[in-house]
Amino acid sequence: MIWFLFAVLGAFFDATYFMLVKKMLKEVDQYVLATGTFFFGFLILFIISWFRGFPTPGDAFFYSVLSTTLLNIIAVVLSFRALKISDLSLTIPMISFTPAFLILTSFIMLGEFPSSGGIFGIMLIVAGSYVLNSTAGQQTLLDPLRSIFRNRGSLYMLVVAFLYGISSNYDKMVVLNSDIFFGTSIVCLLMSITFFVISLFKKIDNIKEAYFNNLPAFLLVGIMIGLMAVSINIALSMQIVPYVISVKRLNVMFSVAFGILVFKETNVRRKAFGAAIMAFGAIIIFLF
């Protein structure tokens, strides 16, 4: 089950990425931040691919790269906005709905479908995120779902989850039509260029200083992007998308820990219970 270990690693690096982004968004414009971090993500992955030797792109390479780039650009804009206006431990859990979407989208796009035990594990992970979105003052089971639509940050992240439910399939197609480094590096480059153009049109004050003064931070986040991408790409090359992304969504557990330890967020007991449900779901997937 090597794929499982790499998926868990990807979850940790992904949670670390979101934690660093949330801290930086207090001081850096979101488009400047996206430009710098994805550029370093591209640079790291591209250099590794260069030393290894560039792969021969498959027939679906360019279509897959463009498709996942477009979807991820929209998702990043929404996720950055969500992180700005809501708690880390309330926004990130919404991404956990991605595996539920993937059960359908992966079957349609890739012909991949989990076993009945795997579906049960996926649903447990989704249920854990549902608990994580609840608060102590809620009275009925439907209250957490209603709160999603009252909390803009959570709603944005639910849309992001749906977008990832499509783009994750394209991510696997990128890997299958190149390798675990090169294709993702091109996606990062296209995203960086797009956000750079957006930042120019926004006419951000002291934009040169914003880029150059934050280069070390951009590099750190870019490393997290690279580590997360490689870990998940290895897992995707070995296992079906719904399983890999479900385990990757354990980033919620790490994000809850970061939210409590770094950002001093509250409601610890309920969030811990939701995280435990998600962990049990991951174990079920591992076993089945």
Solvent accessible surface area in square Angstrom, and as a share of the most:
residue,aa,sasa,rsa
1,M,119,0.53
2,I,99,0.50
3,W,12,0.04
4,F,28,0.12
5,L,117,0.58
6,F,58,0.24
7,A,0,0.00
8,V,43,0.25
9,L,82,0.41
10,G,0,0.00
11,A,0,0.00
12,F,83,0.34
13,F,32,0.13
14,D,8,0.04
15,A,0,0.00
16,T,17,0.10
17,Y,14,0.05
18,F,7,0.03
19,M,23,0.10
20,L,28,0.14
21,V,0,0.00
22,K,27,0.12
23,K,99,0.42
24,M,25,0.11
25,L,10,0.05
26,K,150,0.63
27,E,159,0.71
28,V,10,0.06
29,D,36,0.19
30,Q,21,0.09
31,Y,32,0.12
32,V,0,0.00
33,L,0,0.00
34,A,1,0.00
35,T,11,0.07
36,G,6,0.06
37,T,0,0.00
38,F,16,0.07
39,F,82,0.34
40,F,34,0.14
41,G,0,0.00
42,F,22,0.09
43,L,61,0.30
44,I,45,0.23
45,L,1,0.00
46,F,57,0.24
47,I,72,0.37
48,I,61,0.31
49,S,0,0.00
50,W,161,0.56
51,F,166,0.69
52,R,146,0.53
53,G,41,0.40
54,F,96,0.40
55,P,31,0.19
56,T,124,0.72
57,P,55,0.34
58,G,27,0.25
59,D,156,0.81
60,A,30,0.24
61,F,4,0.02
62,F,136,0.57
63,Y,127,0.48
64,S,0,0.00
65,V,4,0.02
66,L,114,0.57
67,S,22,0.14
68,T,0,0.00
69,T,9,0.05
70,L,111,0.55
71,L,30,0.15
72,N,22,0.11
73,I,22,0.11
74,I,76,0.38
75,A,0,0.00
76,V,8,0.04
77,V,42,0.24
78,L,40,0.20
79,S,2,0.01
80,F,3,0.01
81,R,92,0.34
82,A,0,0.00
83,L,1,0.01
84,K,102,0.43
85,I,62,0.32
86,S,14,0.09
87,D,61,0.32
88,L,0,0.00
89,S,0,0.00
90,L,31,0.15
91,T,0,0.00
92,I,0,0.00
93,P,0,0.00
94,M,0,0.00
95,I,1,0.00
96,S,0,0.00
97,F,29,0.12
98,T,0,0.00
99,P,0,0.00
100,A,33,0.26
101,F,64,0.27
102,L,0,0.00
103,I,26,0.13
104,L,112,0.56
105,T,20,0.12
106,S,0,0.00
107,F,113,0.47
108,I,121,0.61
109,M,62,0.28
110,L,49,0.24
111,G,57,0.55
112,E,25,0.11
113,F,111,0.46
114,P,5,0.03
115,S,54,0.35
116,S,99,0.64
117,G,11,0.11
118,G,0,0.00
119,I,48,0.24
120,F,108,0.45
121,G,0,0.00
122,I,0,0.00
123,M,78,0.35
124,L,30,0.15
125,I,0,0.00
126,V,18,0.11
127,A,41,0.32
128,G,0,0.00
129,S,0,0.00
130,Y,41,0.15
131,V,29,0.17
132,L,0,0.00
133,N,6,0.03
134,S,5,0.04
135,T,58,0.34
136,A,77,0.60
137,G,61,0.58
138,Q,35,0.16
139,Q,157,0.70
140,T,79,0.46
141,L,144,0.72
142,L,96,0.48
143,D,25,0.13
144,P,9,0.05
145,L,73,0.36
146,R,119,0.43
147,S,16,0.11
148,I,1,0.00
149,F,125,0.52
150,R,166,0.60
151,N,43,0.22
152,R,135,0.49
153,G,0,0.00
154,S,0,0.00
155,L,54,0.27
156,Y,49,0.19
157,M,0,0.00
158,L,34,0.17
159,V,62,0.36
160,V,0,0.00
161,A,0,0.00
162,F,93,0.39
163,L,20,0.10
164,Y,33,0.12
165,G,0,0.00
166,I,43,0.22
167,S,1,0.01
168,S,6,0.04
169,N,0,0.00
170,Y,27,0.10
171,D,46,0.24
172,K,19,0.08
173,M,34,0.15
174,V,4,0.02
175,V,9,0.05
176,L,111,0.55
177,N,28,0.14
178,S,21,0.14
179,D,25,0.13
180,I,34,0.17
181,F,20,0.08
182,F,28,0.12
183,G,0,0.00
184,T,24,0.14
185,S,0,0.00
186,I,37,0.19
187,V,14,0.08
188,C,5,0.03
189,L,47,0.23
190,L,53,0.26
191,M,6,0.02
192,S,5,0.03
193,I,88,0.45
194,T,44,0.26
195,F,1,0.00
196,F,84,0.35
197,V,66,0.38
198,I,54,0.27
199,S,0,0.00
200,L,90,0.45
201,F,163,0.68
202,K,100,0.42
203,K,172,0.73
204,I,37,0.19
205,D,120,0.62
206,N,111,0.57
207,I,36,0.18
208,K,146,0.62
209,E,89,0.40
210,A,23,0.18
211,Y,31,0.12
212,F,140,0.58
213,N,111,0.57
214,N,33,0.17
215,L,73,0.36
216,P,100,0.63
217,A,32,0.25
218,F,2,0.01
219,L,78,0.39
220,L,84,0.42
221,V,1,0.00
222,G,0,0.00
223,I,64,0.32
224,M,24,0.11
225,I,7,0.03
226,G,3,0.03
227,L,72,0.36
228,M,33,0.15
229,A,8,0.06
230,V,28,0.16
231,S,8,0.05
232,I,9,0.05
233,N,8,0.04
234,I,36,0.18
235,A,0,0.00
236,L,2,0.01
237,S,59,0.38
238,M,98,0.44
239,Q,45,0.20
240,I,35,0.18
241,V,0,0.00
242,P,0,0.00
243,Y,17,0.07
244,V,0,0.00
245,I,5,0.03
246,S,0,0.00
247,V,0,0.00
248,K,24,0.10
249,R,5,0.02
250,L,15,0.07
251,N,0,0.00
252,V,0,0.00
253,M,61,0.27
254,F,63,0.26
255,S,0,0.00
256,V,7,0.04
257,A,44,0.34
258,F,35,0.14
259,G,0,0.00
260,I,42,0.21
261,L,126,0.63
262,V,56,0.32
263,F,38,0.16
264,K,152,0.65
265,E,18,0.08
266,T,99,0.58
267,N,47,0.24
268,V,75,0.43
269,R,216,0.79
270,R,78,0.29
271,K,8,0.04
272,A,54,0.42
273,F,124,0.52
274,G,0,0.00
275,A,12,0.09
276,A,57,0.44
277,I,35,0.18
278,M,0,0.00
279,A,29,0.22
280,F,103,0.43
281,G,0,0.00
282,A,3,0.02
283,I,91,0.46
284,I,17,0.09
285,I,2,0.01
286,F,73,0.30
287,L,119,0.59
288,F,135,0.56
